[in-house]
């Protein structure tokens, strides 16, 4: 299904497409390696959680999760109970999902809620979607209480380019702003959330990231799903600060595509973004998958997959098309292949049989990623 976004590619996106059209591939100069212990060590995992995931901004959801004003979604994937909301002015927030009266969870479950106020189930203190304390029963029992001091506890948050970023403490969100033009090129901010699912993967979070940082596996692991769509080893990649951008495509098709036709170019190439530390965004010709990784233990990661489409299905034919795409990637390529491979890798590495992972020249992205992790650990712990 061809979908025109009416947008234009960035210079960096065009540069990757032109590299592929010339049959070039971004390769490293030689063999590198990653120590196996970074995937299995509890001490290493604790260090990552206490630095990378405690101090750096990270994507929590697409803007499409909060499709309209006065909407909230509970979120427990990062540990503490959180609450994503969009207030009546359309501004996105990330709060602790905790009533300021007695600490009760404010919104139960995990389903989206549409309401102008959120009411605590215990004593019915109510809050606006901007976090302000709107009302409390028997206010005479709280003489001198200033409602301005009892709004929901808010976490730093930034919405840019169709993504919602958050941090556990004060953080620099300049990367979110810098990356926004990349995603604006795909019209991500106005996409519709077709479906979402949380996968529980028996793997270290970095093994999952690794799978989306190289194309060496595409013809092998994905032979029965998407492998047939791509030429082996024809890939290009670069970095945007600490983040990585990559592209794979069919070189014979790309050579004939008018690069000024963004819709046609998107039909010939798949872009992917590896957003540091733990988010993956895969741009297929007419839809987008956003995967947010939420580490739970050295050998366990929750992955929330969001499928975003240009507009809601308007016919049974369109519904069948999107359902087929969802099954192909979420259930097939990701769950049955990428996540399964990560879990199998975790089993093997936990045995101690392999001291280090060997990376070839088509796996250079993994080397860059792990170097960035090491550098971030040093910087955030100093």
JOGILIN-V887633 format. One record per residue. N is the residue number from 1. RES is the residue in one small letter. SS is DSSP state (~ for helix, > for strand, _ for the rest). PSI is psi in degrees with one decimal (NA if undefined). OMEGA is omega in whole degrees, 0 to 359 (* if undefined). Layout:
n->N res->RES ss->SS psi->PSI omega->OMEGA
n->N res->RES ss->SS psi->PSI omega->OMEGA
This chain:
n->1 res->x ss->_ psi->114.5 omega->179
n->2 res->x ss->_ psi->131.3 omega->179
n->3 res->x ss->_ psi->122.2 omega->178
n->4 res->x ss->_ psi->128.5 omega->180
n->5 res->x ss->_ psi->-18.5 omega->184
n->6 res->x ss->_ psi->7.1 omega->181
n->7 res->x ss->_ psi->177.2 omega->181
n->8 res->x ss->_ psi->146.7 omega->178
n->9 res->x ss->_ psi->156.7 omega->174
n->10 res->x ss->_ psi->165.7 omega->178
n->11 res->x ss->~ psi->-37.0 omega->179
n->12 res->x ss->~ psi->-38.5 omega->177
n->13 res->x ss->~ psi->-43.3 omega->178
n->14 res->x ss->~ psi->-38.8 omega->181
n->15 res->x ss->~ psi->-41.0 omega->178
n->16 res->x ss->~ psi->-42.3 omega->179
n->17 res->x ss->~ psi->-40.6 omega->180
n->18 res->x ss->~ psi->-33.9 omega->176
n->19 res->x ss->~ psi->-43.3 omega->179
n->20 res->x ss->~ psi->-41.6 omega->180
n->21 res->x ss->~ psi->-30.6 omega->178
n->22 res->x ss->_ psi->0.4 omega->180
n->23 res->x ss->_ psi->14.8 omega->180
n->24 res->x ss->_ psi->160.8 omega->178
n->25 res->x ss->_ psi->137.9 omega->178
n->26 res->x ss->_ psi->113.3 omega->183
n->27 res->x ss->_ psi->152.2 omega->172
n->28 res->x ss->_ psi->171.0 omega->184
n->29 res->x ss->_ psi->-14.6 omega->181
n->30 res->x ss->_ psi->-172.0 omega->181
n->31 res->x ss->_ psi->136.9 omega->174
n->32 res->x ss->> psi->179.7 omega->182
n->33 res->x ss->> psi->162.0 omega->175
n->34 res->x ss->> psi->132.9 omega->180
n->35 res->x ss->> psi->132.6 omega->182
n->36 res->x ss->_ psi->-26.9 omega->184
n->37 res->x ss->~ psi->-20.8 omega->181
n->38 res->x ss->~ psi->-15.5 omega->178
n->39 res->x ss->~ psi->-15.4 omega->189
n->40 res->x ss->~ psi->-19.1 omega->186
n->41 res->x ss->_ psi->121.0 omega->175
n->42 res->x ss->~ psi->-36.7 omega->179
n->43 res->x ss->~ psi->-40.7 omega->178
n->44 res->x ss->~ psi->-41.7 omega->179
n->45 res->x ss->~ psi->-45.1 omega->179
n->46 res->x ss->~ psi->-37.9 omega->179
n->47 res->x ss->~ psi->-41.7 omega->179
n->48 res->x ss->~ psi->-41.9 omega->180
n->49 res->x ss->~ psi->-36.0 omega->182
n->50 res->x ss->~ psi->-12.3 omega->181
n->51 res->x ss->_ psi->-69.4 omega->183
n->52 res->x ss->~ psi->-50.5 omega->187
n->53 res->x ss->~ psi->-11.6 omega->177
n->54 res->x ss->~ psi->-24.0 omega->190
n->55 res->x ss->~ psi->-19.1 omega->184
n->56 res->x ss->_ psi->146.7 omega->173
n->57 res->x ss->_ psi->147.2 omega->177
n->58 res->x ss->> psi->154.8 omega->179
n->59 res->x ss->> psi->137.0 omega->176
n->60 res->x ss->> psi->-27.9 omega->182
n->61 res->x ss->> psi->162.5 omega->172
n->62 res->x ss->> psi->156.6 omega->176
n->63 res->x ss->~ psi->-31.9 omega->183
n->64 res->x ss->~ psi->-16.8 omega->176
n->65 res->x ss->~ psi->-31.9 omega->176
n->66 res->x ss->_ psi->79.7 omega->192
n->67 res->x ss->_ psi->-18.8 omega->183
n->68 res->x ss->_ psi->170.5 omega->179
n->69 res->x ss->_ psi->158.9 omega->181
n->70 res->x ss->_ psi->53.4 omega->180
n->71 res->x ss->> psi->142.4 omega->179
n->72 res->x ss->> psi->149.3 omega->179
n->73 res->x ss->> psi->118.9 omega->174
n->74 res->x ss->> psi->148.9 omega->183
n->75 res->x ss->> psi->116.1 omega->182
n->76 res->x ss->_ psi->3.7 omega->189
n->77 res->x ss->_ psi->-24.7 omega->182
n->78 res->x ss->_ psi->11.4 omega->177
n->79 res->x ss->_ psi->-84.6 omega->181
n->80 res->x ss->_ psi->152.8 omega->178
n->81 res->x ss->_ psi->119.9 omega->180
n->82 res->x ss->> psi->164.2 omega->180
n->83 res->x ss->> psi->116.9 omega->174
n->84 res->x ss->> psi->135.8 omega->179
n->85 res->x ss->> psi->157.9 omega->170
n->86 res->x ss->> psi->117.6 omega->186
n->87 res->x ss->_ psi->-178.9 omega->186
n->88 res->x ss->_ psi->-18.5 omega->176
n->89 res->x ss->_ psi->-1.6 omega->179
n->90 res->x ss->_ psi->7.9 omega->182
n->91 res->x ss->_ psi->133.7 omega->179
n->92 res->x ss->> psi->144.9 omega->179
n->93 res->x ss->> psi->157.9 omega->168
n->94 res->x ss->> psi->118.0 omega->180
n->95 res->x ss->> psi->162.8 omega->161
n->96 res->x ss->> psi->134.2 omega->181
n->97 res->x ss->_ psi->60.8 omega->190
n->98 res->x ss->> psi->124.0 omega->176
n->99 res->x ss->_ psi->138.7 omega->183
n->100 res->x ss->_ psi->-1.5 omega->180
n->101 res->x ss->_ psi->-66.0 omega->183
n->102 res->x ss->_ psi->12.7 omega->175
n->103 res->x ss->_ psi->15.4 omega->180
n->104 res->x ss->_ psi->144.6 omega->172
n->105 res->x ss->> psi->128.8 omega->186
n->106 res->x ss->_ psi->-50.6 omega->181
n->107 res->x ss->_ psi->123.9 omega->182
n->108 res->x ss->_ psi->163.2 omega->176
n->109 res->x ss->_ psi->-158.4 omega->181
n->110 res->x ss->_ psi->2.3 omega->183
n->111 res->x ss->_ psi->150.5 omega->176
n->112 res->x ss->> psi->147.8 omega->180
n->113 res->x ss->> psi->132.1 omega->175
n->114 res->x ss->> psi->115.6 omega->182
n->115 res->x ss->_ psi->154.2 omega->177
n->116 res->x ss->_ psi->-19.3 omega->177
n->117 res->x ss->> psi->151.1 omega->176
n->118 res->x ss->> psi->127.2 omega->188
n->119 res->x ss->> psi->125.7 omega->178
n->120 res->x ss->_ psi->133.4 omega->182
n->121 res->x ss->_ psi->-13.0 omega->185
n->122 res->x ss->_ psi->-60.5 omega->184
n->123 res->x ss->_ psi->8.7 omega->173
n->124 res->x ss->_ psi->27.3 omega->166
n->125 res->x ss->_ psi->137.9 omega->185
n->126 res->x ss->> psi->147.2 omega->186
n->127 res->x ss->> psi->142.5 omega->170
n->128 res->x ss->> psi->166.3 omega->181
n->129 res->x ss->_ psi->-5.8 omega->172
n->130 res->x ss->_ psi->5.6 omega->176
n->131 res->x ss->_ psi->-6.9 omega->182
n->132 res->x ss->_ psi->142.9 omega->174
n->133 res->x ss->> psi->113.4 omega->185
n->134 res->x ss->> psi->-38.7 omega->184
n->135 res->x ss->> psi->157.5 omega->173
n->136 res->x ss->_ psi->136.8 omega->179
n->137 res->x ss->_ psi->149.5 omega->178
n->138 res->x ss->_ psi->53.7 omega->181
n->139 res->x ss->~ psi->-18.9 omega->178
n->140 res->x ss->~ psi->-18.0 omega->179
n->141 res->x ss->~ psi->-5.8 omega->181
n->142 res->x ss->_ psi->65.6 omega->183
n->143 res->x ss->_ psi->130.1 omega->178
n->144 res->x ss->_ psi->-0.5 omega->181
n->145 res->x ss->_ psi->128.5 omega->178
n->146 res->x ss->_ psi->113.8 omega->184
n->147 res->x ss->~ psi->-29.8 omega->181
n->148 res->x ss->~ psi->-21.3 omega->181
n->149 res->x ss->~ psi->-1.7 omega->186
n->150 res->x ss->_ psi->31.5 omega->172
n->151 res->x ss->_ psi->166.7 omega->179
n->152 res->x ss->_ psi->143.9 omega->178
n->153 res->x ss->_ psi->122.3 omega->187
n->154 res->x ss->> psi->143.4 omega->176
n->155 res->x ss->> psi->151.7 omega->177
n->156 res->x ss->_ psi->139.3 omega->187
n->157 res->x ss->> psi->147.7 omega->174
n->158 res->x ss->> psi->132.3 omega->174
n->159 res->x ss->> psi->123.8 omega->182
n->160 res->x ss->> psi->136.2 omega->176
n->161 res->x ss->_ psi->23.7 omega->180
n->162 res->x ss->_ psi->11.0 omega->178
n->163 res->x ss->> psi->147.7 omega->176
n->164 res->x ss->> psi->119.7 omega->179
n->165 res->x ss->> psi->151.2 omega->175
n->166 res->x ss->> psi->167.3 omega->177
n->167 res->x ss->_ psi->155.3 omega->180
n->168 res->x ss->_ psi->-22.5 omega->181
n->169 res->x ss->_ psi->176.8 omega->180
n->170 res->x ss->_ psi->133.4 omega->186
n->171 res->x ss->_ psi->163.2 omega->177
n->172 res->x ss->_ psi->114.4 omega->182
n->173 res->x ss->_ psi->19.5 omega->183
n->174 res->x ss->~ psi->-30.2 omega->178
n->175 res->x ss->~ psi->-37.1 omega->179
n->176 res->x ss->~ psi->-42.0 omega->179
n->177 res->x ss->~ psi->-40.3 omega->182
n->178 res->x ss->~ psi->-33.1 omega->181
n->179 res->x ss->~ psi->-15.9 omega->185
n->180 res->x ss->~ psi->-41.1 omega->179
n->181 res->x ss->~ psi->-30.3 omega->177
n->182 res->x ss->~ psi->-42.4 omega->184
n->183 res->x ss->~ psi->-26.9 omega->173
n->184 res->x ss->~ psi->-29.8 omega->178
n->185 res->x ss->_ psi->-26.9 omega->178
n->186 res->x ss->_ psi->0.6 omega->182
n->187 res->x ss->_ psi->30.3 omega->188
n->188 res->x ss->~ psi->-35.2 omega->186
n->189 res->x ss->~ psi->-22.2 omega->181
n->190 res->x ss->~ psi->14.3 omega->177
n->191 res->x ss->_ psi->161.2 omega->179
n->192 res->x ss->> psi->136.6 omega->177
n->193 res->x ss->> psi->108.9 omega->181
n->194 res->x ss->> psi->-46.0 omega->182
n->195 res->x ss->> psi->156.8 omega->176
n->196 res->x ss->> psi->150.6 omega->180
n->197 res->x ss->> psi->141.8 omega->176
n->198 res->x ss->> psi->124.3 omega->177
n->199 res->x ss->> psi->136.7 omega->176
n->200 res->x ss->> psi->104.7 omega->189
n->201 res->x ss->> psi->127.7 omega->181
n->202 res->x ss->_ psi->66.2 omega->186
n->203 res->x ss->_ psi->152.9 omega->169
n->204 res->x ss->_ psi->144.8 omega->184
n->205 res->x ss->~ psi->-31.7 omega->184
n->206 res->x ss->~ psi->-28.5 omega->175
n->207 res->x ss->~ psi->-34.3 omega->178
n->208 res->x ss->~ psi->-44.4 omega->176
n->209 res->x ss->~ psi->-41.9 omega->182
n->210 res->x ss->~ psi->-38.1 omega->184
n->211 res->x ss->~ psi->-24.0 omega->182
n->212 res->x ss->_ psi->14.7 omega->180
n->213 res->x ss->_ psi->9.0 omega->178
n->214 res->x ss->_ psi->153.1 omega->180
n->215 res->x ss->_ psi->1.4 omega->182
n->216 res->x ss->_ psi->-32.2 omega->185
n->217 res->x ss->_ psi->-13.1 omega->192
n->218 res->x ss->~ psi->-48.4 omega->182
n->219 res->x ss->~ psi->-19.1 omega->181
n->220 res->x ss->~ psi->-66.9 omega->183
n->221 res->x ss->~ psi->-37.5 omega->185
n->222 res->x ss->_ psi->26.3 omega->184
n->223 res->x ss->_ psi->-33.9 omega->183
n->224 res->x ss->_ psi->1.1 omega->181
n->225 res->x ss->_ psi->-86.7 omega->186
n->226 res->x ss->_ psi->-5.3 omega->185
n->227 res->x ss->~ psi->-35.1 omega->184
n->228 res->x ss->~ psi->-15.5 omega->182
n->229 res->x ss->~ psi->-13.1 omega->190
n->230 res->x ss->_ psi->148.4 omega->174
n->231 res->x ss->_ psi->140.3 omega->185
n->232 res->x ss->_ psi->122.6 omega->173
n->233 res->x ss->_ psi->4.2 omega->178
n->234 res->x ss->_ psi->93.8 omega->185
n->235 res->x ss->> psi->152.8 omega->178
n->236 res->x ss->> psi->147.5 omega->183
n->237 res->x ss->> psi->153.4 omega->172
n->238 res->x ss->> psi->-173.9 omega->182
n->239 res->x ss->> psi->144.5 omega->173
n->240 res->x ss->> psi->91.5 omega->188
n->241 res->x ss->_ psi->-126.1 omega->181
n->242 res->x ss->_ psi->-8.2 omega->182
n->243 res->x ss->> psi->160.7 omega->181
n->244 res->x ss->> psi->147.0 omega->178
n->245 res->x ss->> psi->132.6 omega->181
n->246 res->x ss->> psi->164.2 omega->181
n->247 res->x ss->> psi->139.0 omega->174
n->248 res->x ss->> psi->149.8 omega->182
n->249 res->x ss->> psi->-176.1 omega->178
n->250 res->x ss->_ psi->110.1 omega->186
n->251 res->x ss->~ psi->-38.4 omega->182
n->252 res->x ss->~ psi->-35.3 omega->179
n->253 res->x ss->~ psi->-44.3 omega->183
n->254 res->x ss->~ psi->-33.7 omega->181
n->255 res->x ss->_ psi->-23.3 omega->182
n->256 res->x ss->_ psi->-1.7 omega->183
n->257 res->x ss->_ psi->135.5 omega->173
n->258 res->x ss->_ psi->111.9 omega->185
n->259 res->x ss->_ psi->-9.8 omega->174
n->260 res->x ss->_ psi->-10.4 omega->178
n->261 res->x ss->_ psi->95.5 omega->186
n->262 res->x ss->~ psi->-38.2 omega->179
n->263 res->x ss->~ psi->-44.7 omega->179
n->264 res->x ss->~ psi->-40.2 omega->180
n->265 res->x ss->~ psi->-42.1 omega->177
n->266 res->x ss->~ psi->-28.0 omega->178
n->267 res->x ss->~ psi->-15.5 omega->183
n->268 res->x ss->~ psi->-5.2 omega->187
n->269 res->x ss->> psi->145.9 omega->173
n->270 res->x ss->> psi->119.7 omega->176
n->271 res->x ss->> psi->148.2 omega->175
n->272 res->x ss->> psi->145.0 omega->178
n->273 res->x ss->> psi->131.4 omega->176
n->274 res->x ss->> psi->98.5 omega->186
n->275 res->x ss->> psi->120.8 omega->186
n->276 res->x ss->_ psi->135.5 omega->7
n->277 res->x ss->_ psi->-25.4 omega->195
n->278 res->x ss->_ psi->49.8 omega->177
n->279 res->x ss->> psi->142.2 omega->180
n->280 res->x ss->> psi->132.7 omega->177
n->281 res->x ss->> psi->119.1 omega->182
n->282 res->x ss->> psi->122.4 omega->184
n->283 res->x ss->> psi->101.0 omega->175
n->284 res->x ss->_ psi->172.4 omega->184
n->285 res->x ss->_ psi->-36.0 omega->184
n->286 res->x ss->_ psi->10.6 omega->176
n->287 res->x ss->> psi->172.5 omega->185
n->288 res->x ss->> psi->138.5 omega->170
n->289 res->x ss->> psi->124.7 omega->174
n->290 res->x ss->> psi->124.3 omega->178
n->291 res->x ss->> psi->119.2 omega->179
n->292 res->x ss->> psi->118.9 omega->181
n->293 res->x ss->> psi->131.7 omega->182
n->294 res->x ss->> psi->93.9 omega->183
n->295 res->x ss->> psi->137.0 omega->179
n->296 res->x ss->> psi->-30.9 omega->182
n->297 res->x ss->> psi->169.4 omega->179
n->298 res->x ss->_ psi->-29.4 omega->183
n->299 res->x ss->_ psi->28.4 omega->179
n->300 res->x ss->> psi->131.4 omega->181
n->301 res->x ss->> psi->132.9 omega->169
n->302 res->x ss->> psi->134.9 omega->178
n->303 res->x ss->> psi->116.6 omega->176
n->304 res->x ss->> psi->119.2 omega->181
n->305 res->x ss->> psi->122.0 omega->176
n->306 res->x ss->> psi->126.0 omega->173
n->307 res->x ss->> psi->122.9 omega->184
n->308 res->x ss->> psi->131.0 omega->181
n->309 res->x ss->> psi->158.2 omega->186
n->310 res->x ss->_ psi->-34.8 omega->180
n->311 res->x ss->_ psi->160.5 omega->181
n->312 res->x ss->_ psi->147.9 omega->177
n->313 res->x ss->_ psi->137.0 omega->182
n->314 res->x ss->_ psi->4.2 omega->180
n->315 res->x ss->_ psi->160.0 omega->175
n->316 res->x ss->~ psi->-34.1 omega->179
n->317 res->x ss->~ psi->-44.5 omega->179
n->318 res->x ss->~ psi->-39.4 omega->178
n->319 res->x ss->~ psi->-42.6 omega->178
n->320 res->x ss->~ psi->-38.2 omega->179
n->321 res->x ss->~ psi->-49.2 omega->182
n->322 res->x ss->~ psi->-35.3 omega->177
n->323 res->x ss->~ psi->-41.9 omega->178
n->324 res->x ss->~ psi->-41.4 omega->179
n->325 res->x ss->~ psi->-40.3 omega->179
n->326 res->x ss->~ psi->-46.0 omega->181
n->327 res->x ss->~ psi->-41.3 omega->181
n->328 res->x ss->~ psi->-47.8 omega->185
n->329 res->x ss->~ psi->-56.4 omega->186
n->330 res->x ss->~ psi->-50.1 omega->184
n->331 res->x ss->~ psi->-32.9 omega->184
n->332 res->x ss->~ psi->-77.1 omega->187
n->333 res->x ss->~ psi->-48.0 omega->184
n->334 res->x ss->~ psi->-63.1 omega->188
n->335 res->x ss->~ psi->-51.5 omega->187
n->336 res->x ss->~ psi->-17.9 omega->184
n->337 res->x ss->~ psi->-67.5 omega->183
n->338 res->x ss->~ psi->-50.1 omega->183
n->339 res->x ss->~ psi->-35.1 omega->177
n->340 res->x ss->~ psi->-42.4 omega->179
n->341 res->x ss->~ psi->-38.3 omega->179
n->342 res->x ss->~ psi->-42.5 omega->179
n->343 res->x ss->~ psi->-39.8 omega->177
n->344 res->x ss->~ psi->-37.5 omega->177
n->345 res->x ss->~ psi->-39.1 omega->178
n->346 res->x ss->~ psi->-41.3 omega->178
n->347 res->x ss->~ psi->-45.2 omega->182
n->348 res->x ss->~ psi->-44.5 omega->182
n->349 res->x ss->~ psi->-33.6 omega->179
n->350 res->x ss->~ psi->-17.7 omega->179
n->351 res->x ss->_ psi->-19.5 omega->183
n->352 res->x ss->_ psi->2.8 omega->183
n->353 res->x ss->_ psi->-24.7 omega->182
n->354 res->x ss->_ psi->123.1 omega->181
n->355 res->x ss->_ psi->-28.3 omega->179
n->356 res->x ss->> psi->152.7 omega->176
n->357 res->x ss->> psi->133.6 omega->181
n->358 res->x ss->> psi->127.8 omega->184
n->359 res->x ss->> psi->129.8 omega->177
n->360 res->x ss->_ psi->-174.2 omega->187
n->361 res->x ss->~ psi->-15.9 omega->175
n->362 res->x ss->~ psi->2.7 omega->182
n->363 res->x ss->~ psi->26.0 omega->183
n->364 res->x ss->~ psi->-31.1 omega->180
n->365 res->x ss->~ psi->-35.2 omega->178
n->366 res->x ss->~ psi->-42.9 omega->178
n->367 res->x ss->~ psi->-45.4 omega->180
n->368 res->x ss->~ psi->-40.7 omega->181
n->369 res->x ss->~ psi->-47.8 omega->182
n->370 res->x ss->~ psi->-32.0 omega->175
n->371 res->x ss->~ psi->-38.3 omega->178
n->372 res->x ss->~ psi->-38.1 omega->177
n->373 res->x ss->~ psi->-46.6 omega->180
n->374 res->x ss->~ psi->-44.9 omega->181
n->375 res->x ss->~ psi->-40.2 omega->180
n->376 res->x ss->~ psi->-37.5 omega->177
n->377 res->x ss->~ psi->-41.1 omega->179
n->378 res->x ss->~ psi->-43.0 omega->183
n->379 res->x ss->~ psi->-43.1 omega->185
n->380 res->x ss->~ psi->-17.1 omega->179
n->381 res->x ss->~ psi->-9.0 omega->183
n->382 res->x ss->_ psi->NA omega->*
